[in-house]
Amino acid sequence: MPQPEPTEPAAAGPVVSNASGQPGATDAQRRNAAYDMFAADVASRALGIELIEAADGAAMARMRVTAAMVNGHRIAHGGYLFLLADTAFALACNSHGPVTVAAGGDILFVRPAYEGDVLFARAVERVRYGRSGIYDVTVTRDGGAVIAEFRGRSRTLNGA
């Protein structure tokens, strides 16, 4: 069976797909606050970031590097890599429910990404304590090569 062409994010809602590119993770059982947050995340969706999954303190997002995302060296600008990792981080820490924001984040660039590369950001919760948390995100190229490592620190908002 032929695979459908990738879709662009719709203005009205997020592109949610599974790792094979097929629609997925849309049933009510798997849906959580991260999906609602992503539906309202105009910045991430405008760059073509797709939510693949988010649950139980973990998340995966995908983005294709476009011509508009490369710098003067013809490699992906680090700001776009940070944004992809930060989006996966936000999805992971908001998968628990209360509104949670970044308290800080750091990224290490391991190797360059290029126009046309499909990148995956996999976020994993390391620890939550009180209203704080620590999350690690690995950004890889399709095929598994590590592009960047990100560590995010979260803070759950009071009254959220």
N, C-alpha and C positions, 0 to 999 in steps of 0.2 A: 504494500500500500504506500503511495507517495506521501512524503511528509509535507505538511502545509508550510507555506512561506512564513517567516517570522512576521509578526504584526507590530506596528508602531503603537505606542501607548495612546490610548484614547483620552481625549480631554476630559471625559466624564468619569473615568475610573482607571484603576491600575491594570496593567497587563500582569496577570498571574498565571504562571506556567510551571510545569514540572521540569526536571532536568533534561527530559527528552524533547522539550519544546511543546509538548501537548498541553492543552488547558488542564489545570489541576488545582488542587487545594482550595476549591471553592465551596465545598459542602459545609454546612453549618457546624459540624463537629470540629473541623480543623480551623475554622475562622476564629481569630482572636483580635485583640486591640491593635496588634501590629498591622493587620490588613486594613483596618479603618484608618490608621495613621497614614499608611502608604497611599490610600485612596485620596488623601488630602495633600500629599507631598508633591506639589507642582514642580519643584526644582528637580527632584530625582526623576520623575516621570518625563519631564521635558528633555532630559538627556538620554532617554531610551532605557533607563534602568528598569529591569523587570524583577518583581518579587517571585521567587521560585517557591520558597517555603519559609515559614516562621512559626516556631512553637517551642515551648518549654526552655526558653533562654538561648535558643539557637536560631539561625536564619541563614538563608542563601539568597543572593541577588546576582543578576547577570547584566552585563552591559557590553555593547559592541563599540569599539573605538572608532570614531568617525574622523573625517578629514578636519573637522572643526575642533577636534580635541588634541591635535598634535602641535608640538612647539617648533621652534626654529631648527631643531636637530632632527625633525621628522619622527620624534618619538612622542608617546602619550604624555601630555603635561601632567605633572605630579598632582596638581590640584584636582584633576578629574579622577585620578586613582584614589586620592584621599576621599573625595565625595562618594565614590562607590563603596569604599570600605566603611565610611561613616554611615551610609544608608543601611548596610547590613547590620552594623552595630546597633543603630536605632531600632531596627526591626527586631533584633534579638532581645534587647532590654525592654521593649514595649510589648513583647509577646506575653508577659505576665499579667498585664492589665492596667495597673496604675500608670498615669502619664509620667514618663521618665525621659530625661534630657541628658545631653553630654555635659560632663563636668570638665572633660579634657580628653585629648587624644593625641597620639604620636604615631608616626608612620616611618618605616624603613623601606626604602626602595631597593629591591634586590637585583632586578634586571629590567630592561625597558620593555614596554608594550608598543605595538605599532598599529597604524591605521588598518582596520579590518579585523584585528584580534577580537575574539570574544573572551571577555574576562568574567570570572566568577569570584564573588566575595563570600566566604563562609565564616560566619560569626559564631563563637562559642562562649558561653558564660563560664567564667572561671570561678567567681565567687560573688555572692550578694550578702551584704551585712547591713542591717538597718535599712537606711534609704540609699545606700551606696552599692555600686557593683563594679566589677572589672570584667572586661570582655576582650577576647583576642579574635582578630579577623585576619584570615589569609586570603590574599588576592592571587588567583592563578589564571594562567592563560588556558584556553581550551586545549586539553592535552596534558595538563598538570604542572607545567613549569611555574614555579613561584615567582610572582612579580613584586609583591610587597607584603609586609607584615605590619599590622596595625594593632595598637592596644588602646582601648577606650575605657574611660572612667565615667560611670553614670551616676545620676542622682534622681531619685523619685521625688516629685514635687508634693508638698503638703497640700492636702485638700483636693488633690486631683482625682 
